[in-house]
Amino acid sequence: MITLIIPDMTCGHCVGVISGILTGLDPDCELNFELASRKVSISSGLPREEIIEALSDAGYDCE
């Protein structure tokens, strides 16, 4: 399980975009969003660095 804080994730649209990015990388990934705390938990076989790079390329910085 990978947990990321995404400070710019502020609304449902952001959740949809991030979901699309992550399921595009790994269609079988499982995502759990906590919008209030701007946190997403990702269950995937992909390396953390690949996920962060894809989100960063889309304009979402991660912590």
TAZIVEN-V297321 format. One record per pair of residues at least 24 apart in sequence whose C-alpha atoms are under 8 Angstrom apart, sorted by the first residue. I is the first residue (numbers start at 1). J is the second residue. Records with the same first field share a line. If there is no record, write none. Layout:
I->J, J
This chain:
1->41, 42, 43, 44
2->41, 42, 43, 44, 48
3->39, 40, 41, 42
4->39, 40, 41, 62, 63
5->37, 38, 39, 40, 62, 63
6->38, 39, 40, 60, 61, 62, 63
7->38, 60, 61, 62, 63
8->38, 60, 61
9->35, 38, 60
10->35, 36, 38
11->35
18->55
21->54, 55
22->51
